[in-house]
Amino acid sequence: MPPGRTILLPRSTNQARGLAEYAIEFLAGRLGHPSATTLELLERFHLDSVGCGVSAIAAAARAPTVLRRLAVRQPPATGSAGGICFGSRRPVAVAAAVAANASAVREWDANGTNFGYDPAKGRTAGEFGHNDYYPAAVAAARLAGLDGDRTLRMMLLVDEIRGRLAEVFALRRYSIDHVHHGAVATAAAFTAALGGTVDQIESAIGLVAAHYVPFRAIRAGEQLSDSKGASAALAAETAVASGLRALDGFVGPADIFRNPQAIYRLNEPCRDGESPFDLELGCDGDAFAIHGMHFKLGLYEHQSAGAIQSLVDLFAATPAAARDLAGIRAIRVTIYEPAYRIIADPAKRRPTTRQSADHSLPYILARTILKAATAARPDWEGLMLLPDDYDDAAIADPRIRSLIDRIAIEHGGPEYDALYPDGIPTSVTIDHASLGTLSPGLVRYPLGHARSSADETARLVDLKFRRLVTQAVDDAESLAARVRVGGKSAEEIAELYAFPIHGCDPD
C-alpha cells in the first residue's frame, strides 16, 4: 500500500459498524488528508465517468434513456432537493436520478476498473469493479449541501470501501455480481453524508446485503441484455433507497458481515464471531485503493487491453502489416484466466449486440485491426475504440467476420495465470503472407493499467473524454472545467450535472 495511515477492521469485530464509524470520521475530515496526487487521480476517474455518461445519453443508448425517462416522471419527496439527471435542471426523486446517471456512466463499459489486488498486504481476492458510483456522491452532496472538497471525500470513500472489499472477497466465485461491493460502499457513504448515525449506516449496509444481492445471471447467455450494463445503476439505486429508509427510522439487519446466513459467511464459513476477512482502509496520503485502479482508453472489456497494446506495439514496429489485411493469414492470441473464460468464450465469436461485442476479444481485435488499416497513426490515439465501433453497421461488417475467422485464442496456462492480476499478460502473433511471423512479445502492463505510464495514460484519458463528448456538448474543455469537483461551492455541486446535452430534453 502506498504511504499513508490506515485503519484495520478485524474480522472479529462488527465491521458494519466499523465501516459506519470510518465513513463518518472520514467525511468529517478527522481521519487525515488524502494527498493532492490521490485527489487529482480521483478527479480524472470522475471526469472519465462523466465523458462516458454524456456520450451514452447523447447517443440515446437504451438503458440510460429508459431510466432517465422514468426518473423525470418521479418528483422529489416533499421538502427534498431531489436529484438531478445528466443534462437536466428538473429535480427528481434522488434514487431515480442516481440510477439514471450511474446507468449512463456504465453503459459503454468504458470507465475505470479495479482488479481487487494488493499483494503487498496479501489481499488478492481479485474481484472486479468499476468507478460507477460518483452520481450517488453528487446526489448526496445536493441533499446535504456539501461543497466540492467534501464531495470529493465522499467519492473517494466509495472507491475505498468497494476497492478494499474487492481485495478480500471474490463475489464471482459464488455467482454474485461485483456491483454488490459498490452497493455496500454507496450505502455507507450516502447515509453518512446525510448525517446518518452509526446505527443508521449499519442498517443501510444490512439492508443492501440482506435484500439486494445481484447475481451474475445478468451476464449469462450468448447475447447480453441491458441488465449487464445497468447492474451498477440498479445496485446504486438500492443503496440510496436503503440509506433513505434507514435515515427515516427503518432498522435493518445488524452485524451483517458476521451473520452466518448472509452472503459472506454463508459462502465462506468461518468461526463464530468472525467474518471471512479483515478489512484495512486508507485514511490519508496515498493509502487508497484508487492507486491500484485502471483506466480504459476506449470502449473494450478491460482484460482485452493487453491484446490491444500488443497490436499497437506490433503495428508501430511493422506498419505495413495493417495495410494488407488480405495478407494476414492467422492471428494467434495467448491469454490468461479469467480472460480466456470470459472474453474468449466461443459463444462471443459472433456478437450481434454491443453488450456482447465489447466483451468479445475476437471482435475487439478484429475491429482494432480494421481501424489500423486506415489510421494515420497506428497507436492508441489512432486505434482508440469509440461508440461507433460497436454500432449495428460495425458489428455486421463482413470484414470483421473475415478477420474473426482467422483469430485463434489459447490459454497460456500457469505461466500466464501467475502474472495476473498483477498485470494483464497477453501476447499476439500475426502470420502474414509477405511479412512472415510478427509478434511484439508478452505484454503485461498496457497503457491505462495502474503500473503503466501515468502521464501518457492521463493524456489519452483526456483525449478520450474530448472525443466522447465533442458531439454532445458545445465545448468539451468548458465541460471538463465545469465538472471538476474540488474547490466548488455547495451551490455549484448541486448543479454539477445540470449542463445541456445536444439532443437531450433539458426538462
Solvent accessible surface area in square Angstrom, and as a share of the most:
residue,aa,sasa,rsa
1,M,53,0.23
2,P,48,0.30
3,P,114,0.72
4,G,38,0.36
5,R,116,0.42
6,T,39,0.22
7,I,46,0.23
8,L,99,0.49
9,L,18,0.09
10,P,49,0.31
11,R,87,0.32
12,S,64,0.41
13,T,55,0.32
14,N,31,0.16
15,Q,1,0.00
16,A,0,0.00
17,R,83,0.30
18,G,10,0.10
19,L,0,0.00
20,A,0,0.00
21,E,88,0.39
22,Y,3,0.01
23,A,0,0.00
24,I,47,0.24
25,E,55,0.25
26,F,1,0.00
27,L,9,0.05
28,A,49,0.38
29,G,24,0.23
30,R,149,0.54
31,L,24,0.12
32,G,12,0.12
33,H,136,0.61
34,P,15,0.09
35,S,31,0.20
36,A,87,0.67
37,T,85,0.49
38,T,0,0.00
39,L,51,0.25
40,E,68,0.31
41,L,42,0.21
42,L,0,0.00
43,E,9,0.04
44,R,53,0.19
45,F,0,0.00
46,H,1,0.00
47,L,26,0.13
48,D,1,0.00
49,S,1,0.01
50,V,0,0.00
51,G,0,0.00
52,C,0,0.00
53,G,0,0.00
54,V,0,0.00
55,S,9,0.05
56,A,0,0.00
57,I,18,0.09
58,A,39,0.30
59,A,59,0.46
60,A,70,0.54
61,A,11,0.09
62,R,153,0.56
63,A,7,0.05
64,P,1,0.01
65,T,44,0.26
66,V,53,0.31
67,L,34,0.17
68,R,27,0.10
69,R,114,0.42
70,L,74,0.37
71,A,1,0.00
72,V,30,0.17
73,R,153,0.56
74,Q,80,0.35
75,P,105,0.66
76,P,38,0.24
77,A,74,0.58
78,T,148,0.86
79,G,87,0.84
80,S,42,0.27
81,A,47,0.37
82,G,1,0.01
83,G,0,0.00
84,I,12,0.06
85,C,1,0.00
86,F,1,0.00
87,G,2,0.02
88,S,1,0.01
89,R,148,0.54
90,R,104,0.38
91,P,53,0.33
92,V,1,0.00
93,A,25,0.19
94,V,12,0.07
95,A,19,0.15
96,A,8,0.07
97,A,1,0.01
98,V,1,0.01
99,A,2,0.02
100,A,3,0.03
101,N,6,0.03
102,A,0,0.00
103,S,0,0.00
104,A,0,0.00
105,V,1,0.01
106,R,12,0.04
107,E,6,0.03
108,W,12,0.04
109,D,5,0.03
110,A,0,0.00
111,N,0,0.00
112,G,0,0.00
113,T,3,0.02
114,N,5,0.03
115,F,5,0.02
116,G,5,0.05
117,Y,64,0.24
118,D,15,0.08
119,P,61,0.39
120,A,84,0.65
121,K,94,0.40
122,G,61,0.58
123,R,27,0.10
124,T,69,0.40
125,A,12,0.09
126,G,4,0.04
127,E,0,0.00
128,F,18,0.08
129,G,6,0.06
130,H,18,0.08
131,N,0,0.00
132,D,1,0.01
133,Y,7,0.03
134,Y,1,0.01
135,P,3,0.02
136,A,0,0.00
137,A,0,0.00
138,V,11,0.07
139,A,8,0.06
140,A,0,0.00
141,A,1,0.01
142,R,36,0.13
143,L,47,0.23
144,A,44,0.34
145,G,47,0.46
146,L,6,0.03
147,D,56,0.29
148,G,0,0.00
149,D,84,0.43
150,R,107,0.39
151,T,0,0.00
152,L,7,0.03
153,R,26,0.10
154,M,0,0.00
155,M,0,0.00
156,L,1,0.00
157,L,0,0.00
158,V,1,0.00
159,D,1,0.01
160,E,1,0.01
161,I,0,0.00
162,R,6,0.02
163,G,2,0.02
164,R,7,0.03
165,L,0,0.00
166,A,1,0.01
167,E,9,0.04
168,V,27,0.16
169,F,1,0.00
170,A,0,0.00
171,L,0,0.00
172,R,61,0.22
173,R,148,0.54
174,Y,52,0.20
175,S,63,0.41
176,I,3,0.02
177,D,0,0.00
178,H,10,0.04
179,V,2,0.01
180,H,0,0.00
181,H,4,0.02
182,G,1,0.01
183,A,1,0.00
184,V,0,0.00
185,A,0,0.00
186,T,0,0.00
187,A,0,0.00
188,A,0,0.00
189,A,0,0.00
190,F,0,0.00
191,T,0,0.00
192,A,11,0.09
193,A,8,0.06
194,L,44,0.22
195,G,62,0.60
196,G,5,0.05
197,T,73,0.42
198,V,31,0.18
199,D,90,0.47
200,Q,47,0.21
201,I,0,0.00
202,E,10,0.05
203,S,9,0.06
204,A,0,0.00
205,I,0,0.00
206,G,0,0.00
207,L,8,0.04
208,V,0,0.00
209,A,2,0.02
210,A,53,0.41
211,H,113,0.50
212,Y,73,0.28
213,V,32,0.19
214,P,34,0.21
215,F,111,0.46
216,R,52,0.19
217,A,79,0.61
218,I,44,0.22
219,R,46,0.17
220,A,72,0.55
221,G,53,0.51
222,E,101,0.45
223,Q,61,0.27
224,L,9,0.05
225,S,60,0.39
226,D,37,0.19
227,S,49,0.32
228,K,8,0.03
229,G,4,0.04
230,A,7,0.05
231,S,9,0.06
232,A,0,0.00
233,A,0,0.00
234,L,78,0.39
235,A,8,0.06
236,A,0,0.00
237,E,55,0.25
238,T,30,0.17
239,A,0,0.00
240,V,0,0.00
241,A,22,0.17
242,S,0,0.00
243,G,0,0.00
244,L,63,0.32
245,R,110,0.40
246,A,1,0.01
247,L,46,0.23
248,D,132,0.68
249,G,53,0.51
250,F,113,0.47
251,V,124,0.71
252,G,10,0.10
253,P,43,0.27
254,A,64,0.50
255,D,35,0.18
256,I,3,0.01
257,F,1,0.00
258,R,54,0.20
259,N,46,0.24
260,P,70,0.44
261,Q,141,0.63
262,A,9,0.07
263,I,18,0.09
264,Y,0,0.00
265,R,25,0.09
266,L,104,0.52
267,N,44,0.23
268,E,44,0.20
269,P,115,0.72
270,C,41,0.24
271,R,178,0.65
272,D,125,0.65
273,G,39,0.38
274,E,27,0.12
275,S,0,0.00
276,P,20,0.13
277,F,6,0.02
278,D,51,0.27
279,L,0,0.00
280,E,21,0.09
281,L,0,0.00
282,G,0,0.00
283,C,0,0.00
284,D,28,0.15
285,G,22,0.21
286,D,36,0.19
287,A,0,0.00
288,F,1,0.01
289,A,10,0.08
290,I,1,0.00
291,H,46,0.20
292,G,41,0.39
293,M,7,0.03
294,H,7,0.03
295,F,10,0.04
296,K,2,0.01
297,L,0,0.00
298,G,0,0.00
299,L,2,0.01
300,Y,1,0.00
301,E,21,0.10
302,H,3,0.01
303,Q,2,0.01
304,S,0,0.00
305,A,0,0.00
306,G,0,0.00
307,A,0,0.00
308,I,3,0.02
309,Q,22,0.10
310,S,0,0.00
311,L,0,0.00
312,V,10,0.06
313,D,53,0.27
314,L,5,0.02
315,F,0,0.00
316,A,67,0.52
317,A,86,0.67
318,T,32,0.18
319,P,68,0.43
320,A,53,0.41
321,A,0,0.00
322,A,1,0.01
323,R,123,0.45
324,D,57,0.30
325,L,36,0.18
326,A,96,0.74
327,G,6,0.06
328,I,1,0.01
329,R,137,0.50
330,A,43,0.33
331,I,1,0.01
332,R,117,0.43
333,V,0,0.00
334,T,16,0.09
335,I,0,0.00
336,Y,0,0.00
337,E,58,0.26
338,P,10,0.06
339,A,0,0.00
340,Y,80,0.30
341,R,133,0.49
342,I,27,0.14
343,I,0,0.00
344,A,12,0.09
345,D,43,0.22
346,P,107,0.67
347,A,38,0.30
348,K,17,0.07
349,R,63,0.23
350,R,89,0.32
351,P,2,0.01
352,T,82,0.48
353,T,45,0.26
354,R,35,0.13
355,Q,16,0.07
356,S,0,0.00
357,A,0,0.00
358,D,2,0.01
359,H,17,0.07
360,S,0,0.00
361,L,0,0.00
362,P,0,0.00
363,Y,1,0.00
364,I,0,0.00
365,L,0,0.00
366,A,0,0.00
367,R,38,0.14
368,T,0,0.00
369,I,0,0.00
370,L,11,0.05
371,K,46,0.20
372,A,0,0.00
373,A,22,0.17
374,T,117,0.68
375,A,13,0.10
376,A,106,0.82
377,R,118,0.43
378,P,26,0.16
379,D,38,0.20
380,W,10,0.03
381,E,32,0.15
382,G,21,0.20
383,L,2,0.01
384,M,2,0.01
385,L,3,0.02
386,L,34,0.17
387,P,32,0.20
388,D,93,0.48
389,D,2,0.01
390,Y,4,0.02
391,D,65,0.34
392,D,118,0.61
393,A,79,0.61
394,A,6,0.05
395,I,8,0.04
396,A,70,0.54
397,D,20,0.10
398,P,103,0.65
399,R,135,0.49
400,I,1,0.00
401,R,79,0.29
402,S,49,0.32
403,L,1,0.01
404,I,1,0.00
405,D,93,0.48
406,R,59,0.22
407,I,6,0.03
408,A,60,0.46
409,I,28,0.14
410,E,75,0.34
411,H,72,0.32
412,G,21,0.20
413,G,13,0.13
414,P,117,0.74
415,E,126,0.57
416,Y,27,0.10
417,D,46,0.24
418,A,85,0.66
419,L,39,0.19
420,Y,26,0.10
421,P,20,0.13
422,D,24,0.12
423,G,0,0.00
424,I,0,0.00
425,P,0,0.00
426,T,0,0.00
427,S,19,0.12
428,V,0,0.00
429,T,18,0.11
430,I,0,0.00
431,D,47,0.25
432,H,1,0.00
433,A,59,0.46
434,S,90,0.58
435,L,66,0.33
436,G,31,0.29
437,T,103,0.60
438,L,26,0.13
439,S,58,0.37
440,P,53,0.33
441,G,31,0.30
442,L,81,0.40
443,V,13,0.08
444,R,87,0.32
445,Y,76,0.29
446,P,0,0.00
447,L,32,0.16
448,G,1,0.01
449,H,7,0.03
450,A,43,0.34
451,R,136,0.50
452,S,24,0.15
453,S,57,0.37
454,A,80,0.62
455,D,122,0.63
456,E,58,0.26
457,T,8,0.05
458,A,20,0.16
459,R,103,0.38
460,L,1,0.01
461,V,0,0.00
462,D,38,0.20
463,L,20,0.10
464,K,0,0.00
465,F,4,0.02
466,R,90,0.33
467,R,87,0.32
468,L,11,0.05
469,V,0,0.00
470,T,71,0.41
471,Q,150,0.67
472,A,1,0.01
473,V,12,0.07
474,D,131,0.68
475,D,69,0.36
476,A,16,0.12
477,E,104,0.47
478,S,63,0.41
479,L,8,0.04
480,A,25,0.20
481,A,64,0.50
482,R,85,0.31
483,V,1,0.00
484,R,107,0.39
485,V,0,0.00
486,G,28,0.27
487,G,68,0.65
488,K,39,0.16
489,S,45,0.29
490,A,28,0.22
491,E,127,0.57
492,E,88,0.40
493,I,0,0.00
494,A,22,0.17
495,E,50,0.23
496,L,2,0.01
497,Y,4,0.02
498,A,4,0.03
499,F,9,0.04
500,P,102,0.64
501,I,6,0.03
502,H,84,0.37
503,G,96,0.92
504,C,21,0.12
505,D,91,0.47
506,P,74,0.47
507,D,83,0.43
